[in-house]
């Protein structure tokens, strides 16, 4: 019975010793004898002693392949019928395995996706902002979804390999986890989003780290959407995974605000146009900024609006770089 299915936990890691211990502590608390597989993606740090100390299996790859391949190799050696993918900077909730067994049995699905907790171990603005954003976008999705986000993704092992798993052509940690969701749906599987399964993301972000990550993710997401469009998986006018139409539309609107303000130095008429685009931008982001204000207060929400605008500019450049690389340079990945 799926309610008694054995679950293996797979954690890919590259030089993640700073956060790995706490992740393994939360994994080990699940139940006695739980199989925890740490896939060491050719780290330059010696993490084997820590992994063995925490009672986990240390599976080292000969060279650095990236998280998509690391997760796949972890699933390959896992003995469980269900594979739970998580990351080396995630804290798992207590009683997670029992809850997952129940969801698989009741929902009759091939994959279960969890969400992020409001709790963030780091008090700085960008760590809090990104954590709330991840929580916001996942919780807005319907119960049955078409994407995966591997901070907490559990999947039937046999179906994982039948559907093709992750796209291992993606070598970096970016949007590779979304390709699992695509392959599950392509193969006729179902993904259930359980909002009661919350993980804590133990990730500290600086301002520069945040914007670098947003540029990279936007570039890679643009290429992913182009590949999906080319293959026929994603139709024109379709959805964008976790990204709403408003989130995507705000990117060109932010560029229009910036261009209008710059042109206002030549003609004051453009300042009025920039104001109109600015009003449109606020309207497109009102739900997200309102959520920030409710959770962290008006000052945090106002600062969040400014950061979101800068993010839209940076992400817009990332999308442009992705389209240029794909269409002009022929770089599909």
N, C-alpha and C positions, 0 to 999 in steps of 0.2 A: 504493500500500500504506500502511496505517496506520503501519507501522514507519518510513515516510519522511515522515509528515505534518508539514507546517510548523506550528510553534507560535508564536503571538503572546502576549506577556506584557502584561497590562493591570493598571495600578496606579492606583486612584482616590486622590486626595489633596486635602485641604483644609488649607492652612497647615501642611504637614508637612515644612518644609525642614530641621528639626533632625535628622530620621532618614532623609530621602529619599535623600541622597547615598549612604549605605552600602547601602541597598536597591538602588539603581541599579547600584552597583559589583558586587554579587553577581549581578544580572540580566545585566549586560554580560559577565561572565566565562563565561556559558553557552556561547557560540560566536560567531564573527565574523558580523556581519550580522543578529543576532537582532532581530526587531521588538519594541521596547519602547514601549508607549503609556502615557503618563502623562496621565490625565484630571484636569485641574485644575477642581475643582468650585467655581469662582468664588472662589478664594483671595484674601485681602486681601494676602498676601505675593506678591512677584514671584518665582515659582519658575521662570519660563521660561528665564532664563539657565542655571540649574543643569541643567535637563532637557536643553537643547541641548548643553551642555558634555559631558554624559554620553552623548550620541549617541542620545537617545530622542526620540520624537515627543511634542510638547506639544499636547494637544487640550483647549482651554479651553471650559468651558460658560458661557453668558451670565449665568446666575444659579445660586445654590446649590440643587441638586436633592436632594442626599443620595447616599450611596454606591451604592444600588441602581440609580438612574438613571445615575450616573457609570460604573459597571461596564458597564451595558447599552450606553451610547454608545461606550465603549471597544471592546466586542465588535463593534459595528456598523462601525467604521472599520478593524478588524483584517483583515489579509489572510490570516492563517493558517487552516488547517482546524480547528485546535484552539486554544482560548483558555485561557490560564493566568491565573487571577485570583489576585492576591496583594495585600498591603497595603503602605503606605508605611513601615511600621516592622517589616518582615520581611526576614530574610536568607535567600536561597535557597541550597540546597546545590549544589556543583559537579556537573556532568554531569546536571543535573535533566532537561533536555529530552530527552536520549537515553534516560534511564530511563523517562520518560513515554511516549515513542513505543513502547518495548518493552511497557509495561503495556497500552496501548491495543490493540496488535496481539495480545497473548497472551490478554487477558481478554475481548476483544470487548464492551467496555462503552461507554457514552456519557459517563461521567464518572469521573475518578479523584480521590480525596481523600487528602491527605497529613496528617501529624501534627506535633506540636511536639517539638523537641529538649529534652533535659534542660537544655541550656546556656541560661543567662539572663545577658545582659550586665550586669545590675544586681544588686547584692548585698543590697539592702534586703529586709526580710521579705515585704512585700506583693507585690513584683514576683516574687520567687521562688515564693511561695505560689500566685499565680494562674497562673504558667507551669506549675508542676507539676500544678495542677488541670486545666488544659486538656489536658495530655499524658495524665493519668490517665483522664479521661472518654472521650477519643477512642480510646485503646488498648484500652479495655474493650469496644468495639463489635465486632460480627462483621465478617467480611471484606466482606460485601455489606450496605450500609447504606441508610438512607432520608433522610439529612440531609447538608448541606454546611456547611463552615466555611472561609470564603474567605481564610484565611492561605495556603492552597495548595489550590486547586480548579481542575482542568483539565477542560474540557468540549468536546465536539464542537460547533463553531460552528453548523452547520445545525440540529442537534438543540436547541441552546440557544434559538434563536428559534422553532422549532416548538413547543417545550413551554411557552413563555411566559417563560422566564428568571426574573428576580427580580420580586417584587411591588414595583412602583415607587410604590405608595401609602405605603410606609414611607419616611419622609424622613430619619430619623436612623440613626446607626450603632448597631445594637442586635442584633436577631435577623433582619434583612433577608436575611442570607446563607442562613438555613435555608429560606427560601421557594423558592430554586432547587432544593434537594433535593426538596421537596414536588412541584414542577412536573415534575421529571424522572421521578419515580415515577408520578405521575398519567398521564404520557404513555407509560408502558411502558418507560422507560429503566432502566438499571442503573448503580449507583454502587459502585465498588470502593475499599475502604480499603486503601491500601498503607502499612504501618507502616515501611517502609524509607525513605520519602520524608519527611525531617524538616526543618522550617524552624526558625530561631531567631527568637523574638519579641522584638524590641528595644523593649520597652515598660516604662517606669517607672511604678509605681503608688504613690500615697500612700494612707494609710488612708482619708482622706475620699473620694479618687477611687475607691478600690475599692468602698466601700459605696454610693456614689452610682450607680456602674455596675451593681452587683448589684440595687439597687432598680429601676432603669430596665429592665434586662434581664428581670427577673422580671415586671414589669408588662406589658411588651410580649410576653413569652412566654405569659402568661395569655391575652392577647387573641388571639394566634396560635392557641393550642390551641382556643379557643372558636370561632374562624372555621373551623378545620379540622373541629371537631365538627359545626358547623352545615352545612357543605358535604357532610358524609358521608365526608370523607377519613379522619378519625380516629374510630374506633369507641370506645365506652365500654369501658374495661378495656385499651385499647391501650397502645403504648409512648409515650414522651415525647421522642423524638429522642435527644439525647445524655444526657438526664436519666433516671436509673434510678428505679424505684419507691421505693427506699430514700431517694434524694435528695429526692424529692417528699414522701414521708411524714414526713421529718424536720422539715418546715416547721411543720405543726400540732403536732407533738410538742414542738418548742421553745417554741411559744406556751403549751402546756399546762404546761411546766416553769415558765415565768415567772408564769403566772396562779396556779399552785399555791403558789409561794413567796410571792407577794403575799398570798394568802388565809391563809397560815399565820400572819400577824399577827393574824388573827381567831380561828383555831382551829389548834392544833398538828397536828391530823390531816392537814391539807393539806400539811404539810412531808413527811410520809411518802409522800403521793401524788406530790409533786414529785420525791422521790427515785426512785420507780418510773419516772416519765416520763424522768428523767435517765438511768437505766440503759438504758431503751429507746433513748434518743437515742444513747448510746455504742455500743450494738449496731448501730444503723442506719448509723453512720459508721465502724465499725471498719476496714473495708477501706481507706477513704480515709486515715484517720489513721494506720493501719499503714504505708501506702505513704509518707506524709510522714516517719514515723519512720525507715523503712529508708533513705530517700534523704538525709535531712538530720539525723538523730539524734533521740533521745528528747525533748530539750528543744524542738526545732522542732515535733515532732509534738504535744506537749502544748500548746504555744502555738497550734498549728494547730487543735486541738480547740476552744479558746476562741474563736478567730476564726470557725471554722465555725459555732459556736452563734450568735454575733452575726449572722453572715451569714444564718443560717436565720431569725432574727427579722426582719431587714431585708427579706429576700427574701419572707417571708410577708406583710409589709405591702405589698410590691410586687404580689404576686399578688392580694391583696384590692383594691388600688387598680385593677388591671387589670380584675377581674371587675365592680367597681362602675362603672367607666367604661363598660364594654361593655354591661352589663345595665341599668343605671339611667340613665346619661347618653347612651347610644346612640353612644358613641365607639368605633367598630370598630378604629381605628388610633391 
